Structure formats: structure tokens, C-alpha cells
């Protein structure tokens, strides 16, 4: 529909309708993570609006969705005085300090003549970004500023207008809006976008950002808003100020008001009563922080009632009614002292970083993964660099990027060795792969890693036989391959340092007990390249015995749902190597299970065969293991990430980014009740 084909009155009406629709879809996509239309449909509406505005330029308004980018670069930033100071928050570094804050709040509330028993608290994630204020007059964005010194901030209105999560006009569906309001929020850069930005800067020879917060701040303070617009910044809103006083009575209602008027508000904000609930929620956030697609460095705890907030007031520049419970930092800067290489069980040479010890995420880190040679070159890591190290949750520490602007010129580039560091055999580089491998089947390092994998918890789970014990047994010549474990005796172990009679008895009992592990665990424990625990289960479900698996041709294995030609070739080649075949015979002779348990269903049984699921969030009454077992018992398959091929996403509390991606892709969504209903339904229950 073109402007030429419309009358003036029709063009005005159509433009108004398109702007309303685009604002609504922006809110659904950026604010609620629940889009109703795909990108192509949205783009068509946007193009139509832009076309009408080009034909009727006098109808263009500053708050139109087409006007997020367009002004000339600024010479400098102006200043904005906040309606009320943007106060800092006092910190609680541990649960004892959090408890002390709660005691003070209860006491001060009583002293103010209010009922401490009626206290409620809102808990919000403390986003590690850049605090901003947004001023709206008669519902339209008129200015935006950084926090600055708390009273006066820098005017970054043009740059804030480029952020799609910030509404240019407040949605009308949330009810009446005061004449003048100031919304507070935190601008941040998603973690995936941060990694892409640093990779791009490295490729262009520019210095990298130390962390997402610095990247967000640097992006927002660009004089050329086109640079800001090129970086996918977002914002969570958490507060609002109205000089007229026309605001909801509590923080919980304020967050709802913000959401209804078009702002992004965390889905996981909680309303609780009492210290026990506060502490439990903070612990839960700290456990889940690694699952988020943005950085948080703590939890903000606020007294919910605005009446109580006003009575408690502030101490200096810190409000008494709020506190930030801080987590241990997940990133730090340190020196990359050395890059070493170890050899994995498949012969792959794995580089790793030796670091100047630094505390990250509450632990001291002196080593970190570097993945492979290509990754080192992509990040341009050099020995001697100051680097950013990240550790989130239980994730293995990794080197994120170098701080290239701190280089002195003495840093050294890394090259993968041409010979295996364990056996000195010349390494091979597989065409099409980043892997560099040692081809020697008798490489000592490979043998040790095979043993470590075999006894590990996910494989044969032999308690008491850890990595150090495995290395000692190998060095002494007592164990050379997994089958040797089952020949160990008390006389072999008693002479070893640290082994008492009780420890020897327990280790031998654990080894003996591993003979009855499920057949799928045995297949996984063999260390077949590309075969993890889930693929091992798929193989065992189709080929019920080791004999059947060894007899299978490549095409037979590739025909198993969820596998493919690469895995099939790997399985077939491994099982037909003389060394592997000899190991299997010895394990069988030692009594290790070599067939599937009676009663376990082969692939092809169950109403969910061929159906894939992704689990995200915490289910109300069902653990993840139970949910996986329920799905697999019905023939379904649980995968780790969402794609267009995913059939269902099962979402619980605090689902994270997987649910948002599933909704964007149109993947069917289930809660716990829906999952139970699905697996208990008949075969004709609508799985087509």
C-alpha cells in the first residue's frame, strides 16, 4: 500500500495504525519475549510505514518506530538533572550481612510506628550494566541520561532511542500515565553479543572490552548514534519517579506498571516475606546465574511498600530500604604466563592456559581452557598477555579475550607442537577439522585419559578411583587399560602410599560393583569418539548386545534416529580396531555387562519416538532427571539446545533464554502438567 494510493486522511489513519501495531509487536518481542509474528511480517509493516512517511514527510514524528536512528553525530554530551537523585545501594557481601540488614529494617519499621509483621520484599536480579533514566512527557520519550554523579547525568537521548527495548511512546494499555515520569533501568549487552563484538574488534585490530558492562557503557556513550545502533543493547526497567506522586503503592505494582506500559521487566522478580525466603531466593539466583544470557553480579532486595520506604529514608547516598546482595565476580584480569598442551583420550592435543593465580567466582584460578589452536588465533591470545578470565557457576574457567591495549610488544604467539608432547610421535591434522591429533595408538597420555574416562562418574562410576589414583596405577604398571582394573587384588593396592585396608576393600568393592552398570554406560565408558551418554543410549536401544553392535554395518548405525553418518563411521571404525575388540573381549571375560537389561524398551517403542524435547527452568514437583526419564521411557529424546527441529520445550520457573528462542521459532511449549498429560496420552493424541 503506497502513500500515492491513499488520501491524506487515509494516510494519517494508516500511519497511526502501523505505529501502534509496531509498538505493540516491539513490546511483545523485546519486553515479553513472546512475539506474535515472524521477522518477515514485522519487516513488511516497518517498510510500509517508512514508505508512507517518505511520501508524507510532514507526518514524521520523533516517536515513530522509524526514527530510532537518524540524527547527526553529536559534538559532545549535554547534561540532565534527575528528578530525584539516583542513589547507590549498600552492599551485603554474605548472608550474615544480609541478615543484619533485615534486622535493622524490622527494627526501624517498628520505630517508625509501622507494622514490621506486614513487611514484604521484592527481589530483582542486579544487572551488571549501566544505570540510566528515561524522561517521558505526556507519554513520549523526551530525554534519557546516564546516572552520572547521581544528581546530574550525561544526555544520551539519541543513543537510548536506538535501543529497541526502550519504548519511544508508553503503551496506552497500561492505564493513565502521569504528565511527567522518569523511568529508571539498566542498559546491558547480552553475553553472546559481547563475544561477537570482541571478536569483531580483534579482527579489525581494535582493543577488546574487558567485560559486558564496559562494552555497554562504551556503546551508550558514542557520539555517533549509528555505532550505538549497531550494537544489540537492551534494558531492564526497575523503577519510576513521578513528580505528581501518581504511582502504585509498592515496588511489585511499580514493576507491573512498567511492564504494562511497554518496558522489559525481569520475569523472575519475586515477592517474598521474611529473611528465610530472601536468602533462599538469593541462593537460587546465584546457582542459576550461569544459565542467563546477561551478567548479574547480585540480587537487589527492596522493601516493597513505598510508604515504608519513605519512612525509612536514606543514610547518606544509600536508601535504607534496599540492599544489594553481591555475588563473587565471575570475571577477572590476570596474566597469561604460558600455554601448555595435554593429550586427550582420542589423541587430540588440547591447549590450556597457565595463569597468574586470580580469584574468580569465589575460587582461585591458575589454569583455564583454550579449546583449540583456531580459538587461540581467533582471539589473538599471546603468551604474556593480560587477559580476561571467566568462570560462571561450575563452568570450567576460560580465557575470554586479551587486553590488547596493555601489550608491551614482548608477548609471544602460540604454535601447536609438531610432535606429541607425551610420546614424541609426529602429530596429524585432520582435513576439515580444527583438531590436531597424536596418531600413536599406544601413546601413554591417551591410555591414561581413556582410564580416567572409564572410571568417571558418567561412565562406570568407580568410586575411590580418581584421576590421581589412575595415574599412579598406570605409572606403576598395574593398569594399562580398563580391563586391568578388574584384575587388581588387595596385594596390588596395599603397598601404595595412602591406602589403608579399609580403603583397599572399598576400592575393590567399587570395581566389582561396576560390572553390573547398564550396558549403555559400558558403551559410553569405552570412549568411542563422538559417542556421549545420550548417543550410547540410542545405540543400546537399537542394538541390544555388544555382539549385535559389533556386527552392525555403518548404514545400520546411521539409520538410528538421532545419530548420523559421522557417528556411525566412528562407532564402526572403533569397534573394528583390533585393540578395541581385544579390550571388549577382556571386559566381557571380567564379567562386565555386555547386553541391555531385560525389560528396557528398544528404539521404536513408545508414543514419543522421533520427538525431541528441550528442558528449561525448574519444574514444580519434578526433577530434571525424572523429566528426562519420563520422556525417554515414552521413546522421546531430550536435547540440550533449541532449534527449528525441536518438537517441544518444557518450561518451568525461571526458564531463561531457551524459552524465548523456542517462542521465536514457534516450538510448542509445555509446562509440567502438559508434559505429564502428553506422555500419558494415547498414541493418537495429536503428535502429528
C-alpha positions in Angstrom: 0.0 0.0 0.0 1.6 3.3 -1.1 1.1 6.8 0.0 0.1 7.8 -3.6 -2.9 5.4 -3.5 -4.2 6.9 -0.3 -5.9 10.2 0.5 -4.4 12.4 3.1 -6.9 11.3 5.7 -6.3 7.7 4.9 -2.5 8.1 5.1 -2.8 9.7 8.5 -5.0 6.8 9.8 -2.8 4.1 8.2 0.4 5.6 9.7 -1.2 5.9 13.1 -2.4 2.2 12.9 1.1 1.0 11.7 2.9 2.8 14.5 0.5 1.4 17.1 1.0 -2.1 15.7 4.8 -1.9 15.5 5.0 -0.6 19.1 2.8 -3.5 20.3 5.0 -6.0 18.5 8.1 -4.3 19.8 6.7 -4.8 23.3 5.8 -8.5 22.7 9.3 -9.2 21.2 11.6 -7.2 23.4 9.5 -6.8 26.6 7.7 -10.1 26.9 9.8 -12.5 24.7 6.6 -13.6 23.2 6.4 -12.5 19.5 3.1 -13.0 17.6 4.6 -12.6 14.1 7.8 -13.6 12.5 10.6 -11.2 11.4 9.4 -11.1 7.8 5.9 -9.9 8.8 7.4 -7.3 11.1 9.7 -6.0 8.4 6.8 -5.7 6.0 4.9 -3.5 8.4 8.0 -1.4 9.1 8.7 -1.0 5.3 5.1 0.1 4.7 5.3 2.7 7.5 8.7 4.0 6.2 7.3 4.2 2.7 4.3 6.2 3.8 6.5 8.6 5.8 8.7 9.1 2.8 5.7 10.1 0.7 4.3 12.3 3.5 7.4 13.6 5.3 5.4 16.2 7.2 3.7 13.3 9.1 7.0 12.0 10.5 7.2 12.4 14.3 10.2 11.9 16.7 8.4 9.0 18.4 7.8 7.0 15.2 9.4 3.5 15.2 11.3 4.5 12.0 13.1 7.3 13.9 15.3 5.3 16.3 18.4 6.2 14.2 18.8 9.3 12.0 20.3 12.3 13.8 23.8 13.6 13.0 26.7 12.7 15.3 27.0 14.9 18.5 29.9 17.1 19.2 29.6 16.4 23.0 27.0 15.3 25.5 24.8 17.7 27.4 23.6 17.3 31.0 20.3 16.2 32.5 19.3 16.8 36.1 17.4 13.8 37.5 14.0 14.5 39.2 15.3 12.7 42.3 18.9 11.5 42.9 19.8 8.1 41.5 21.1 6.7 44.8 23.7 4.0 45.2 23.0 0.8 47.1 24.6 -0.5 50.2 26.2 -4.0 49.7 25.8 -7.2 51.7 28.7 -9.4 50.8 27.4 -12.5 52.5 24.3 -13.9 54.2 25.3 -12.6 57.7 25.3 -9.0 56.4 22.0 -9.7 54.6 20.6 -10.9 57.9 21.9 -7.8 59.7 20.2 -5.6 57.1 16.9 -7.4 57.6 17.2 -7.0 61.4 17.7 -3.2 61.0 14.8 -2.9 58.6 12.4 -4.7 61.1 13.6 -2.5 64.0 13.4 0.8 62.0 10.0 -0.1 60.7 8.7 -0.6 64.2 10.3 2.6 65.4 8.5 4.4 62.6 5.2 3.3 64.0 4.5 0.8 61.2 3.9 -2.9 61.4 7.1 -5.0 60.8 5.0 -8.1 60.5 3.4 -6.7 57.3 6.8 -6.3 55.6 7.2 -7.7 52.1 10.3 -7.6 49.9 10.8 -7.6 46.1 13.9 -9.3 44.8 15.3 -8.3 41.4 18.5 -9.5 39.6 21.3 -6.9 39.9 22.1 -6.5 36.2 25.8 -5.6 35.6 25.2 -2.8 33.2 24.8 0.9 33.0 22.1 2.7 35.0 20.0 5.2 33.0 17.0 7.4 33.5 14.3 8.0 30.8 12.0 11.0 30.9 8.6 10.8 29.4 6.3 13.8 28.9 2.6 13.1 28.1 3.8 9.5 27.3 6.5 10.3 24.8 10.3 9.9 25.4 11.8 13.4 25.6 15.3 12.7 27.2 17.5 10.0 28.6 20.6 10.2 30.7 23.3 8.2 32.4 23.4 8.1 36.2 26.4 10.4 36.3 27.1 11.6 39.8 23.6 10.6 40.9 22.2 14.0 40.6 23.3 15.1 37.1 23.9 12.6 34.2 25.0 12.8 30.6 22.3 13.4 28.0 22.4 10.2 25.8 18.9 10.5 24.5 19.8 9.9 20.8 21.7 6.7 21.7 19.0 5.4 24.0 16.4 5.9 21.2 18.3 3.3 19.2 17.6 0.5 21.8 14.5 -1.4 20.7 13.7 -2.5 24.3 13.0 1.2 25.2 9.6 2.4 24.1 9.5 5.7 22.4 5.9 6.1 23.5 4.4 4.5 26.5 1.8 1.9 25.8 -1.7 3.1 26.4 -3.0 -0.3 27.6 -1.4 0.1 31.0 -3.8 2.8 32.1 -3.4 6.5 32.6 0.2 7.9 32.7 1.2 10.9 34.8 2.1 14.1 32.8 5.8 13.7 33.6 7.6 10.5 34.7 11.2 9.3 34.9 11.8 5.6 34.4 15.0 4.0 35.8 16.6 1.0 34.3 19.9 -0.8 33.5 21.2 -0.9 29.9 23.3 -4.1 29.2 24.8 -6.1 26.4 23.8 -9.8 26.1 26.7 -12.2 26.6 26.6 -13.7 23.1 26.6 -10.2 21.6 29.6 -9.2 23.8 31.6 -12.2 22.5 30.7 -11.3 18.9 31.7 -7.6 19.5 35.1 -8.5 20.9 35.7 -11.0 18.0 34.9 -8.2 15.6 37.1 -5.7 17.3 40.0 -8.2 17.3 39.5 -8.8 13.6 39.7 -5.1 13.0 42.8 -4.7 15.1 40.9 -2.8 17.9 41.3 -3.3 21.6 38.7 -5.6 23.3 36.3 -4.7 26.1 37.1 -6.2 29.5 33.5 -7.2 30.3 29.9 -6.7 29.0 29.4 -3.8 31.4 32.3 -1.8 29.9 31.0 -2.7 26.4 27.5 -1.5 27.2 28.9 1.8 28.7 31.2 2.3 25.7 28.4 1.6 23.3 26.0 4.0 25.0 28.5 6.9 25.2 29.2 7.0 21.5 28.8 10.5 19.9 27.7 8.8 16.7 24.4 7.0 17.4 24.9 4.8 14.4 27.6 3.0 16.3 25.3 2.5 19.3 22.6 1.3 17.0 24.9 -1.4 15.5 25.3 -3.0 18.9 22.3 -5.0 20.3 21.9 -3.2 23.6 18.9 -4.0 25.7 17.4 -2.7 29.0 15.6 -4.0 32.1 13.4 -1.4 33.8 13.2 -1.4 37.6 11.8 1.9 38.9 9.8 5.0 38.1 9.6 8.6 39.6 6.6 10.9 39.1 6.8 14.4 40.5 3.0 14.4 40.8 3.2 11.3 43.1 0.8 9.3 40.9 2.4 5.9 41.4 1.4 2.5 42.6 1.8 1.9 46.3 4.6 -0.7 46.1 7.6 -1.9 44.1 5.8 -5.0 43.0 3.0 -2.9 41.5 5.5 -0.5 40.0 7.2 -3.3 38.1 3.8 -4.4 36.8 3.1 -0.8 35.8 6.3 -0.7 33.9 5.6 -3.9 32.1 2.1 -2.8 31.1 3.4 0.4 29.7 5.9 -1.3 27.4 9.1 -1.9 29.4 11.1 -5.1 29.8 10.9 -6.3 33.4 12.6 -9.5 34.6 10.2 -12.5 34.6 12.0 -13.8 37.7 11.3 -10.9 40.1 10.0 -12.3 43.3 7.8 -11.0 46.1 8.7 -12.7 49.5 8.2 -12.3 53.2 10.9 -12.9 55.8 14.6 -13.5 55.9 14.4 -17.2 55.1 12.6 -16.6 51.8 15.1 -13.7 50.9 18.1 -16.0 51.5 16.6 -18.9 49.6 15.9 -16.7 46.6 19.4 -15.2 46.6 20.9 -18.6 46.7 18.7 -19.7 43.8 19.8 -16.7 41.7 23.5 -17.4 42.4 23.0 -21.1 41.3 21.4 -20.1 38.1 23.5 -17.1 37.1 25.5 -19.1 34.6 22.2 -20.0 32.7 21.4 -16.4 32.0 22.3 -14.6 28.7 23.3 -11.5 30.6 25.6 -10.7 33.5 24.3 -10.3 37.0 26.5 -9.6 40.0 24.0 -10.0 42.8 20.3 -9.6 43.8 18.7 -6.3 44.8 16.4 -6.7 47.8 13.9 -3.9 48.4 11.2 -3.2 50.9 8.1 -3.4 48.8 5.9 -0.7 50.4 6.6 2.9 49.2 5.1 4.1 52.5 7.7 2.1 54.5 10.4 3.2 52.0 9.6 6.9 52.7 9.6 6.3 56.5 13.0 4.6 56.4 14.6 7.2 54.2 18.3 7.1 53.3 21.6 7.0 55.1 23.9 9.4 53.1 23.5 8.3 49.5 22.2 4.8 50.3 18.5 4.1 50.7 17.9 2.2 54.0 15.1 0.2 52.4 17.2 -1.5 49.8 20.4 -3.6 49.7 22.5 -5.3 47.0 23.4 -8.9 47.9 26.6 -9.3 45.9 27.9 -12.5 44.3 31.5 -13.4 43.8 32.7 -11.9 40.5 32.7 -14.3 37.5 35.4 -12.4 35.5 38.8 -11.1 36.4 42.0 -9.9 34.8 45.3 -11.7 35.1 48.5 -12.6 33.2 48.7 -15.5 30.7 52.0 -17.0 31.8 52.2 -20.0 29.5 50.2 -22.1 27.0 50.7 -25.8 27.6 49.3 -28.8 25.7 47.8 -32.1 27.0 46.7 -35.2 25.1 43.1 -36.4 25.3 41.8 -40.0 25.2 41.2 -39.7 21.4 44.7 -38.3 20.8 43.5 -34.7 20.4 46.1 -32.1 21.6 44.3 -29.7 23.9 46.0 -26.4 24.7 45.3 -24.8 28.1 46.4 -21.6 29.8 48.7 -21.3 32.8 47.7 -18.1 34.6 48.9 -15.9 37.4 46.6 -17.1 40.2 43.5 -14.9 40.5 40.2 -15.3 42.4 37.2 -15.7 40.1 33.7 -16.8 41.1 34.9 -17.4 44.7 37.7 -19.8 43.8 41.4 -19.3 42.9 42.0 -20.0 39.2 45.5 -20.8 37.9 44.5 -22.7 34.7 41.9 -22.2 32.0 40.7 -23.9 28.9 41.7 -22.6 25.5 39.7 -25.1 23.4 42.0 -25.4 20.3 44.6 -23.7 18.1 42.0 -22.0 15.9 40.3 -20.5 19.0 43.6 -19.1 20.2 44.3 -17.5 16.9 40.7 -16.1 16.6 41.0 -14.4 20.0 44.6 -13.4 19.2 45.9 -14.7 22.6 49.6 -14.4 23.2 51.8 -15.6 26.0 52.4 -12.7 28.3 49.1 -11.0 27.6 46.9 -9.6 30.3 43.7 -11.5 29.7 40.0 -11.6 30.9 39.2 -14.9 32.7 35.6 -16.0 33.2 34.2 -18.6 35.5 30.4 -18.8 35.9 28.8 -21.4 38.2 30.6 -24.7 37.9 31.8 -24.0 34.4 35.5 -24.6 33.7 37.4 -21.3 33.7 38.1 -20.0 30.2 40.1 -17.1 28.8 37.6 -14.8 27.1 40.0 -12.3 25.4 43.2 -10.4 25.7 43.5 -6.8 26.8 45.3 -5.8 23.7 45.8 -2.1 24.7 48.0 -3.3 27.6 50.5 -5.1 25.3 54.2 -4.1 25.6 55.4 -5.9 22.4 57.1 -8.7 24.4 54.1 -11.1 24.0 54.7 -14.3 22.1 52.4 -16.0 19.6 51.5 -19.7 20.2 52.0 -22.6 17.7 50.8 -26.1 18.3 53.7 -28.6 18.6 54.6 -30.7 15.6 55.1 -33.8 17.8 53.1 -35.3 20.6 54.3 -34.0 24.0 53.7 -37.4 25.6 55.3 -39.9 23.1 57.0 -37.6 20.5 55.1 -39.1 17.6 54.5 -36.5 14.8 51.0 -35.1 15.1 48.4 -35.2 12.3 46.0 -32.5 11.2 42.7 -34.0 10.0 41.4 -32.1 6.9 38.3 -30.1 7.6 38.8 -30.3 11.4 40.4 -28.0 13.8 41.8 -31.0 15.8 45.5 -31.8 15.9 45.9 -35.4 17.0 48.5 -37.9 18.1 48.1 -41.0 15.8 50.0 -43.4 18.1 47.5 -46.0 19.5 50.0 -46.8 22.3 50.5 -43.1 23.4 50.8 -43.2 27.2 48.9 -40.0 27.7 45.9 -41.3 25.6 45.9 -44.5 27.7 45.7 -42.6 30.9 42.9 -40.4 29.7 41.0 -43.5 28.5 41.3 -44.9 32.0 40.2 -41.6 33.6 37.1 -41.6 31.4 36.3 -45.2 32.0 36.2 -44.8 35.8 34.4 -41.4 35.7 31.0 -40.7 37.3 29.2 -40.5 33.9 30.7 -43.8 32.8 31.4 -46.8 35.1 31.4 -44.5 38.2 34.1 -46.4 40.2 34.1 -44.5 43.4 37.5 -44.1 45.1 39.4 -44.4 41.8 40.0 -40.8 40.8 42.4 -39.2 38.4 45.4 -39.3 40.7 44.9 -42.9 41.6 44.6 -43.8 37.9 47.9 -42.0 37.1 49.6 -43.9 40.0 48.3 -47.2 38.9 49.4 -46.6 35.3 52.8 -45.3 36.3 53.4 -48.4 38.4 52.4 -50.7 35.5 49.5 -52.2 37.4 46.8 -50.9 35.0 47.4 -50.3 31.3 43.8 -50.5 30.0 40.3 -50.6 31.6 40.2 -54.4 31.7 43.3 -54.4 34.0 41.2 -52.8 36.7 39.2 -56.0 37.2 42.4 -58.0 37.8 43.6 -55.8 40.7 44.0 -57.5 44.0 44.5 -56.5 47.6 48.2 -57.3 47.3 48.5 -54.9 44.4 47.0 -51.9 46.3 48.1 -52.4 50.0 51.7 -51.3 49.3 50.6 -48.0 47.8 51.1 -44.8 49.8 47.8 -43.7 51.4 46.0 -47.0 51.0 44.7 -48.4 54.3 43.0 -51.8 54.5 39.5 -50.2 54.6 40.3 -48.0 51.5 41.6 -51.1 49.6 38.4 -53.0 50.4 36.2 -50.1 49.3 38.1 -49.6 46.0 37.9 -53.3 45.1 34.2 -53.4 46.0 33.6 -50.4 43.8 35.4 -52.0 40.9 33.5 -55.2 41.4 30.2 -53.3 41.6 30.8 -51.6 38.3 30.4 -54.9 36.5 26.6 -54.5 36.7 26.5 -51.0 35.3 23.9 -50.6 32.5 25.1 -51.6 29.1 24.7 -48.0 27.8 27.2 -46.9 30.4 29.7 -49.5 29.3 29.4 -48.3 25.7 29.9 -44.7 26.8 32.9 -45.8 29.0 34.7 -47.3 26.0 35.4 -43.7 24.9 34.2 -44.1 21.3 34.8 -40.7 19.5 31.5 -38.7 19.2 29.6 -41.0 21.5 28.4 -39.3 24.6 26.0 -40.7 27.2 22.9 -40.0 25.1 24.2 -41.5 21.9 25.3 -44.5 23.8 21.7 -45.0 25.0 20.4 -44.6 21.4 22.9 -47.3 20.3 22.0 -49.7 23.0 18.3 -49.2 22.5 18.7 -50.3 18.8 21.5 -52.9 19.2 20.7 -54.8 22.4 24.1 -56.6 22.7 27.7 -55.9 22.1 27.7 -58.7 19.6 24.9 -57.0 17.7 26.6 -53.6 17.8 29.9 -55.0 16.6 28.1 -56.8 13.7 26.2 -53.7 12.6 27.2 -52.0 9.4 27.8 -48.3 9.0 24.4 -47.8 7.3 22.6 -49.7 10.1 24.1 -47.4 12.8 23.5 -44.3 10.7 19.8 -45.3 10.5 19.3 -44.9 14.2 17.2 -41.8 14.9 19.5 -39.1 16.4 22.7 -40.4 15.0 24.2 -40.0 11.5 26.9 -41.0 9.1 29.8 -39.3 11.1 28.9 -41.0 14.3 28.1 -44.3 12.6 31.5 -44.3 10.9 33.2 -43.5 14.2 31.4 -46.3 16.1 32.1 -48.9 13.3 35.8 -48.0 13.0 36.4 -48.0 16.7 34.7 -51.4 17.4 36.7 -53.0 14.5 40.1 -51.9 15.7 41.9 -54.9 16.9 42.9 -53.2 20.2 39.3 -52.2 20.9 38.0 -55.6 20.0 40.5 -57.2 22.4 39.5 -54.8 25.2 35.8 -55.7 24.7 36.6 -59.4 24.9 38.6 -58.9 28.1 35.9 -56.8 29.7 33.3 -59.4 28.9 35.6 -62.1 30.4 35.8 -60.0 33.5 32.1 -60.1 33.9 31.2 -56.5 32.7 27.7 -56.4 31.3 27.6 -56.6 27.5 23.8 -56.6 26.8 20.8 -54.4 27.6 18.8 -55.1 30.7 15.8 -57.3 30.4 12.7 -55.1 30.1 14.3 -52.0 28.7 12.5 -50.8 25.6 14.2 -50.8 22.3 14.0 -47.8 20.0 10.7 -47.8 18.2 8.6 -48.4 21.3 6.7 -45.6 23.0 4.4 -42.9 21.7 7.1 -40.2 21.6 9.5 -41.9 19.2 11.2 -39.4 17.0 10.1 -36.5 19.2 12.7 -34.1 20.7 12.4 -32.1 23.8 14.3 -29.2 25.5 14.0 -28.7 29.2 14.4 -25.3 30.8 13.7 -23.8 34.2 12.7 -25.5 37.4 9.6 -27.7 37.3 7.3 -27.5 40.3 7.4 -31.2 41.5 9.6 -33.0 39.1 13.4 -33.0 39.0 15.2 -32.8 35.6 16.3 -36.5 35.9 12.7 -37.5 36.4 11.5 -35.5 33.5 14.2 -36.9 31.2 13.3 -40.5 32.4 9.6 -39.8 31.7 10.3 -38.6 28.2 12.8 -41.3 27.3 10.5 -44.0 28.7 7.9 -42.9 26.2 10.5 -43.0 23.3 11.3 -39.3 23.2 14.7 -37.6 23.2 16.0 -34.7 25.4 18.4 -32.4 23.6 20.4 -29.5 25.0 19.6 -26.6 22.7 16.5 -25.2 20.9 16.4 -25.4 17.1 13.8 -25.4 14.4 13.8 -29.2 14.6 12.8 -29.2 18.3 9.3 -30.5 18.9 8.6 -29.3 22.4 10.1 -27.1 25.0 9.2 -28.0 28.6 9.4 -24.8 30.7 9.3 -24.4 34.5 10.1 -21.5 36.7 12.9 -19.1 35.6 13.3 -20.7 32.1 15.9 -18.4 30.7 16.7 -17.7 27.1 15.8 -21.1 25.7 12.1 -20.4 26.1 12.4 -17.1 24.3 14.2 -18.8 21.4 11.6 -21.5 21.3 8.8 -19.0 21.1 10.5 -17.1 18.4 10.9 -20.4 16.4 7.3 -21.4 17.1 8.3 -24.5 19.1 5.4 -26.0 21.0 5.5 -25.2 24.7 4.6 -27.4 27.7 4.6 -27.0 31.5 4.9 -29.9 33.9 1.2 -30.7 33.7 1.3 -30.6 29.9 4.3 -33.0 29.8 2.6 -35.5 32.1 -0.6 -35.3 30.0 1.4 -35.8 26.8 3.4 -38.9 27.9 0.3 -40.5 29.5 -1.9 -39.9 26.4 -2.7 -42.4 23.7 -0.7 -42.8 20.5 -3.3 -40.8 18.6 -3.1 -37.8 21.0 -2.1 -35.2 18.4 1.6 -35.7 17.8 1.3 -35.3 14.1 
